[in-house]
Amino acid sequence: MDGVLDVHDLHVWNLSVGLPILTAHVHIARAADADAVLRGLEGYVRRTLGITHSTIQICNYQVGKGRDGRGGRVRELEHGAGA
């Protein structure tokens, strides 16, 4: 899907028989429209996977100014649909 960089903390389980639940954190590109990506993902999960109960958290990567202790730059994560 356009704008999606990766997905982590993806969990799918049955709350009860016939009631699957999905939760995920989705990293999006800085220029991506978070609301559009979220609507697209919710529609995909509903139509393609048949899961009507989902929680998808949109996260944006930001390049941090800190160092990782090995001389590399640290990528900080901003969570939230509008982050």
N, C-alpha and C positions, 0 to 999 in steps of 0.2 A: 504494500500500500504506500502510495506517495507520502513522503514526510516521516515515515517510521524508520528509525535507525535500528532499534532492537527492542526486544521484550525480555523482561526478567520477572522473577517472582510470580510465574504463571502457575496457578493452581486451579484444578477442575475436580469436583467431587459431586456426589449425590447427597443433597440434604435429606431427601427421602426418595422412595421409589418413584422414578419418573420426574424428579426435580433436580436436574443438574445445575450447578453453580460454577461460575468462572470468576476469578480475580486475576489481575495482572497489572504490572507497571510497564508502561510503554514509553520509551525514549523517542522524542521527535526532534527533527531538525529545528534549528533556531528560527528559520524563516517559515516553518510550517504553521498552518492555522490549526491550533489545538482543538477548537470546537468542531471543525470539519473532520479532523482525524478521528476524534472521539465518536462523532455520529457515524462515520464510515465503519469503524471497528465494531460499534454496537450493532449496526445493521448486519455486518458479516457474521458476527457471533450468533445473532438471532436467526438469520436466513440460512446460512451455510452449516452451522454446527447444531442448530436447533436449541440453543441455550437462551432462555428468556430472562434469566436472572444473572446479571454480571455487574462487576465493579471493576472499572478500568481507570487507573490513575495515570494521567499524562505527566511526563517528566521532560524537562529540557536540559540538555548538556550545556554547560558553560565552561569555558576554559579558565581555570583558576590561575592566580598569580603565585600560589604556593608551590613548594617543591615536595616531591615524594620521598625525600631522603636519599635518593639515588641520582639526583641531578635532573630528573625528569619533571615535566609540568604535571600538576594534579588537575584532573577533571572533576569539578564540583557538580553536584546534581541539584537542580531546583525542582521541587515537586509541586504539583498543582496545575490545574487546567490553564491558568493564565500566567504561569511562572515563566 
